Amino acid sequence: MAVGFVALVAWSLVAGPAAAAPVRGPCALERTDVRHSEGVDRWNSGYPRPLGDVNAVMLFLDFPDHVPDVDTRALTADHFPATTTFLARASYGRFRLHPHVLQRWFRMPRPSTAYGIHRDWADGLRTQYLQDAIAAVGRDVDFRRYPVIYLVADPGARGVDADATKVINLARPIHSGRATIDRLVTVFEHHPPDQNVLAHETNHVFDLPDLYLRPPTGSNDSWDTRVGDWDLMGSQFALAPDLFAWHRWKYGWIDPGQVICVDHPGTTTRTLTPVEVPGGTKLIVVRVSVTTALAIEVREARGNDEHACAQGVLLYEVRADVESGEGPITVMDGHPWTGACYGTSVYPQLADAPLGAGESYMYHFGRLAQDVLRIRVDRHDRRGWTVTADER
């Protein structure tokens, strides 16, 4: 594939209707071998897909060195129905997560301090913890029924580290009866927990990456410099945590006809509706290299994004060759000299990133960044946000 904007991807249209991008169309970045690749040309068959009805099981683990001082029903209420509501809204009802909760404690055989629980967990201790947990549950659960498994630890136990909550993908599956378990969500949250934490982790179960860029060890730099508040997978504390339209495309929550892949040189104008509501065109995709695309969508303060700091047309660059936790998506700051929502935003510099009516952004790309794509917001009315893109 030739390098160069027009040769590689003809992105815009002359007069006439735009062709919607099929999943395998020219704007669908191919999956790469990096962990949780943002490629959308095909589904990674190693993961379940969040469409239709999916069952989950939530199990509670306590330890011989602590008597739980919170009831399992209270811990359940920390996460449900908030998690199911978030996912139902984000998917426009196309994904329905059904949590099955066993309201009892399963006793672990070792003290909580024996497992060395923390964010960067030693493999051997982590494996021991998971094996002990599944053995403690025993035959009380048929894990074959549940693509999503939540193991919730007693938050008051001395060895439990709230920063260790994560999805664990097992290189060597654990067997329980006839079930083969290759993925679990380990929950070590305080009571009450971080907001939206379970929705964040649940999306990892379905192959979405962490969008933050982890700073060097010992650094005080922000983790949120790449996407700020604009996607749950960047931060569960985000003011606008709804998923990017790119991720909805990947999941199948929006149809190919709602994604515009502009495929002729020239200029195109299209009207986008907010990602927070069903219907309408949700995403314009411009592929700028073999592994990179520019995505254009609209965000408004409603639904999962009701606390958004700003609204308008959001631009972001997607890289299919950058792995989880290394910043695979970068939001383009439409107002680079200002910030907003200081004190509540996870990264105020990007809190006002969307473009408003009458504003534009010059996106530079190519080997020497000599190529320029101009994105202009023409107007905002009851039909949506009208956007024009042209190569300059």
URRADA-V77756 format. One line per field, one symbol per residue. phi: phi as a letter, one per 20 degrees, with the letter a starting at -180 (. if undefined). Layout:
phi: ???
This chain:
phi: .fepffffbedcdegpffefffgeffeegffdefflgefcfbefffcfdecmececcdcdddcfebegdcffffffffccegfffgffffelneccededdeebedeffdffffdlfageffgfffffgfffffffflefceffecfccdddegfeffeedffegaedeefdgedcmeedddbbdedcffdfefflfffgffffgdneefefdffggneeffedfecleeagfebfegfcegfgggfffgfnedegfedddfccfpcccbdddfffcfnnfdbdddedafdcbedcbdcceblfdfdgfbcqeddbdddeddegndnfccfeefcfeccalfncffbggdfdffeegndbbdeebngdleecdddcefacbfepdecdcbed
